[in-house]
């Protein structure tokens, strides 16, 4: 009886796990977006709200992505983490606890190949955590890669930033990923606090003033490979010259 009970319990746990996983996948935020590398432009469309999935303790985003070289960034608003009952999870900067993000981008034609990825957190007090961060050795799966193509690890390297490296900015480059492929980005958001706000999730700062802690604002600039970007810019100049000629 004990052996049968053990088998029954194992099967039940597996079923529960699969149900939770399917529920999480179905609950992930799915959307379509047009975004570009015009750093001086406003976001290319209204912000995408990215839901927190309590049973998976992470954000999950699936996007059908088209690049427009003249467009501005994609703006994402990650909803504040909550528990299973919907109550806010309070984060203390003295007890670092990264929150996982799984992002899936289907690059659609006629997009140029992508070789750079730039993301900037606009909500103060947050920073990025990437795979192989020595502070959190067990956060990601073994050999997890920041960038994958079609589920396979894809080599990447950081792009040097002018001046001091900003942990709220993610600048990386990699071998071009052409349209028709899936680009995944694996990372986490970490609350590190601000000089006047140690706790996130209680809707107040250290002085007791009300603050909006309902979301984390992120701007994303996917970038075509340099050769393609150069051709696109040249084509835009030709079109502009023709218009002036008329």
N, C-alpha and C positions, 0 to 999 in steps of 0.2 A: 504493500500500500504506500509506503513512504517513497519508493522509487516511482510509482505511478503519479503520486502527488507532485514529486519533483519535476517530472516530465510535463505534467499539466501546468505547473506554475511557470516553467520556462516558456512553454508555448504561449501562455497568457501574456507574459511580459513582452515576448516578441511581437505579438499582435498589438499590444498597447503602444509599443514603440513605433510600429509601422503606422498606426492610426495617427499618432502624434506627428510623425514625420509628414504624412500626407496632408494633415491639417495645416502644418506649417508651410508646406509648399503652396497649397491652395491659397493661403492667406498672404503670401508674399505680394509686395507691391509690383504690379505690372503696368507698364506704360510705354509710350513711344515718344521720341524726342528728336529734335533737330538742334544740334549744337555745333559751335565752331571755336576757332582760336583767336577771335578778335578780343583781345584783352581789355580794350577800351569801350566795348559795347555793353549794353545792359543785357541781362539774361534773355535768351532767345524765346522764352515762352514762360507762362506762369509757373511758379514753383511746383515741384513734385513732392507730395507728402509721402514719406516713407514710414510705414507702420512698424512699430515694435511688435515682435511676436513673442509673447511671454513663455509659451511652452518650449520654444527653441532658444530663448534668451539671446536674441539677436535681431538685427534688421536684415531683411532680404529684399532685394530689388532686381527686377528683371525688365530690361529696356530694349526695345527695337530702336536702334540708333542710326541716324543719318547725319553726316557731316555737311555743313555749309560753311565754306571758308570765310564768308562775310558775317556769319552769325556770332552772337555772343555766347556766354557759357550756359551750361545746364545748371539750374538752381535746384538743390535738393534740401528738403526740410525733414530731418529725422525726428520723429516724435519721441518725446522723453520716455525712457524705460518705465515700465509698469510691472506689477506682479500679476498673478493669475486672476485676481479679483478686479484688476483695473486700477488699483491704488498706486500712487507714485513710488518709485524706488529712490531712496535718498542715497546720494553718493558723497563720500567724504574724501577730500583731497589728501587727508592723512592716511587713508587706507586705499591705495590705488586699485581700481577694479575695472579693467578694460571691458568695453561692450563691443561684441563682434558684429561685423558687417560682411554680408556675402552679396556681391553684385555681379550680375550677368548681363553683358551687352552683346546683342546680336547686331553686328555691323551690316547694314543693308546697302546694296548698290543704289545709286552710283557713288557711294562714299569713296574717297581715296583711302589708301592704306594708312593705318594708324601706327605711329612709332613713338609718340610722346604721350604722357598723361600728367595733367596738372590738376590738383584739387586743393582748395583753400577753405579752411574753417573760418567762418565769419562771426561765430558766437564765442566771445571771450571765455577763457578758462578751459578750453578743450584742445587736445592735440592728438596726432596720429600714433598708432602702434602698428608696426609691420611685423611680418614673420621673422623669426630669428632674433627678436628683441631679447637681450639677455635678462631684462628685468622680469620677463614673463615667459620662461622657457617652456611651459606646458600649455600655453594659450592656444597655439595652433597645432594642427596635425604635424607629425614628423615630416620633414622635407616639404612643407607647404611653401608655395611660391606666391609672392605678391601678385604676379601676373601669370595667367594661364591662357593658352589658346586651345579651344575645343577640349578643355579639361586637362591638358598636358602642361606641365611647368614650362614657362617661357622665360629665358634669360632677360634680366633687366639690370639697370644700374641707375644710381641717383644722378640727377642733373645739378651741377653746382649752382648755388644761389649767390647772388651778390651780397656781400657783407656776411652777417651772421646767419647760420642755418636756422630756419623758423620751423619748429616742430608742428605748427598748425598748417604748414604747407607741405604738400606731397608733389615733388617734381621728379619724374623718372622717365627714362627712355629705354627702348627695346627694339629688337628686330621688327620690321614692319609686319603688321597683321592686316591682310587684305579684306575687303568686303566679302561677305559670304561666310565669315568665320565668327566664332563666339569668343569674346574677350571677357575673362573673369578677373575681378580685382578682390583680393582677400586682405582685409585689414581690420582695425578696431579703432573705436573712439575712446579716449581716456580723459576723464575729468581731473584736472590738476588745480582747479580753483583760480581765483583772482585775489588781488590784495584785499578786496573788500567782501569776498564771498567764498567761504570755505565749503559750504554744503550746497549740493545741487539736488533739487526735487522738493524742497520745502517752500518754494515760491517767495523766499525772503533772503536778503543779504545778511551779513553779520550784524548790521545795525538795526535789523528788523524792518527795513523798507521793503515794500512789495516789489518783486521783479518777475518778469515773464520767463519761466523755465519749462515751457511747454515743448520746445523744439530746439534742435541744433542746426544752424544754417550753414550749408556747404555749397560752394561754387566749383564747378568742374569744367575744365577746358581740355577736351580731347584734341589732339594735334596730329595732322597728317605728317607723313615723312617729309623731310626737307625738300627733296627733289619734286615731289608732287605739289607741295605748297608753293614752290617757286613757279611751276607751270601754271597753277591756278592764279597766282598773283599776276603773272605775265598776261594771262588771258583777260583778267579783269582790267589791266591797263589798256590792252588793245580795244576792248569794248568801250572803255571810257573815252579813248581817243576818237573812236568812230562817232560816239554821241556828240562830242564837242565839234567834230567836223560837220555835223548836220546843224 
